[in-house]
Amino acid sequence: VTLLEIKSVLFNIVTGARGAFVVSTCGFISRDLQDIRDAASHFYLVGSMGMALPVGLGVAIAHPNDLVIVIDGDGSLLMNIGALAMVGDQRPANLVHFVLDNGVHESTGGQSTIPMGWIVEVARQMGYREAMKLSTPDPSAWINCINQPGPSLFHVPVARRKGAPKPRIVLAPPQLARRFAAALNMTPQNAVPRHEISNTVRCAT
Amino acid sequence: MQFDLAASALAPQQRADAFLNRFLRHGYDCFSGVPCSLLAHLFALIEGGHDAGRLWYVKAVREDAALGVAVGLTVGGRRPVVLMQNSGLGYCLNVLTSLVELYEIPFPLVISWRGHDDTDAVEHTIVGKALTPLLRSIDMPMVVLDPADPESTVDKAVDMIARERKATAILVRNQL
């Protein structure tokens, strides 16, 4: 089995989910994402490991008509795995959760993580509408996954990185927050009671 | 700061009601956190308000996760309030310093002040003494709830947040 490269996975996500808002976990994943494509619609976490999912959940609740994508790592999800239950409780249809699993804490030197072969089953049990392993490089399959009603989790086994780490996040954190908020609030946004949240949210592709 | 508790004519339920409604009046209509017995009436009102469609409540597994949700809601243009017991503040220090404060995301944190005197359960003793030095050490503004006038405390916190654009703690020593 050939594992997917993180670079091609992130490329599939940013090209398959145009118009979506992305929250990415700290460490190398945010740096890789910035390196592939930087955008105002990206919210890079530089610290607070484990918080990508809660932050993405808050954005998804605030903007029920926008697609929100969380890009997590195996280590960062394991750190705050209880957040899956919060997503399962709220069940935002517009939240897509990718977990890039290379089996190591690569940003800190490659220490092994606890294997999470059970994550798909756990996400389903915790209330995600959809959860599956995703190991195909085919971009059209990724577009289909992204466009399913959420909350959905995709467990993506990936290879360890090769070469030097990508540059650190360029913008200062307050600037990251302000440009992300500005991008979000250019789109229609209002308070929507739970029963009115559509379960057929589609992203623009 | 000391308040004369005898002067507090409000029953705990009335206090909680006044406190919550003041937040709602200021547009703070999303709530996330982990309950404390000192905030029991407030949580009951929030759960009821969610079911009635008056506000939005996100149950959190741990206090730091509630902060994460509040960050997402704030950048999304909503006004959230985070609620917790002071014991949960320990879980929050990293998220406060490397996310909430670092990214300059302003919202109120309602923190019950267990162990503020010597009468509380033993597990609250150390953090009860450490609470205000802890908040000061991370540069977080704070106000103490006036039990006789919860609305003015909310007004004060909301005003501080508008002025300084910083997450601000409201410390609660009385049943709410």
Contacts between the chains, C-beta under 8 A, distances in Angstrom:
chain1	res1	chain2	res2	distance
A	23	B	72	7.4
A	43	B	75	7.0
A	45	B	99	6.9
A	46	B	98	7.3
A	46	B	102	7.5
A	47	B	94	7.1
A	47	B	97	7.8
A	47	B	98	2.8
A	47	B	99	6.4
A	47	B	102	6.6
A	48	B	68	7.3
A	48	B	94	6.3
A	48	B	95	4.9
A	48	B	98	4.8
A	48	B	99	3.9
A	50	B	64	7.7
A	51	B	64	7.3
A	51	B	65	7.8
A	51	B	67	7.8
A	51	B	68	4.1
A	51	B	71	7.5
A	51	B	95	6.0
A	51	B	99	5.9
A	53	B	68	7.5
A	54	B	60	7.9
A	54	B	64	8.0
A	54	B	65	4.6
A	54	B	66	7.6
A	54	B	67	7.6
A	54	B	68	2.8
A	54	B	69	4.8
A	54	B	71	7.8
A	54	B	72	6.8
A	55	B	68	4.8
A	55	B	69	7.4
A	55	B	71	5.1
A	55	B	72	4.2
A	55	B	99	7.8
A	56	B	72	6.3
A	57	B	58	7.3
A	57	B	68	7.6
A	57	B	69	5.5
A	57	B	72	6.1
A	58	B	32	8.0
A	58	B	58	7.6
A	58	B	68	6.8
A	58	B	69	4.1
A	58	B	70	6.4
A	58	B	71	6.2
A	58	B	72	2.2
A	58	B	73	4.1
A	58	B	74	7.6
A	58	B	75	7.8
A	58	B	76	6.5
A	58	B	78	8.0
A	58	B	80	7.3
A	59	B	72	4.1
A	59	B	73	7.6
A	59	B	75	6.6
A	59	B	76	4.9
A	60	B	72	7.5
A	61	B	30	7.3
A	61	B	56	6.6
A	61	B	58	6.9
A	61	B	69	7.6
A	61	B	72	7.4
A	61	B	73	6.4
A	61	B	76	7.5
A	61	B	78	7.7
A	62	B	30	7.8
A	62	B	72	6.7
A	62	B	73	5.0
A	62	B	75	7.9
A	62	B	76	2.6
A	62	B	77	6.0
A	62	B	78	4.5
A	63	B	76	5.2
A	63	B	77	7.9
A	80	B	62	7.9
A	80	B	64	7.7
A	80	B	65	6.4
A	82	B	61	3.5
A	82	B	62	6.3
A	82	B	65	6.7
A	83	B	61	6.7
A	83	B	65	5.3
A	83	B	68	7.6
A	85	B	61	5.9
A	86	B	58	6.6
A	86	B	59	6.7
A	86	B	60	6.3
A	86	B	61	6.0
A	86	B	65	6.3
A	86	B	69	7.4
A	89	B	59	5.9
A	90	B	58	6.2
A	173	B	102	4.7
A	173	B	103	4.3
A	173	B	104	7.4
A	174	B	102	7.9
A	174	B	103	6.0
A	174	B	104	4.3
A	176	B	103	6.7
A	177	B	75	5.8
A	177	B	103	4.2
A	177	B	104	6.4
A	177	B	105	6.1
A	180	B	75	5.5
A	181	B	74	7.8
A	181	B	75	4.3
A	181	B	76	7.5
A	181	B	77	7.0
A	184	B	75	6.3
A	184	B	76	5.6
A	184	B	77	6.7
A	185	B	76	7.7
A	185	B	77	4.9
A	189	B	76	6.8
A	189	B	77	5.3
A	191	B	29	6.8
A	191	B	56	7.5
A	191	B	78	7.7
A	193	B	53	4.8
A	194	B	53	7.8
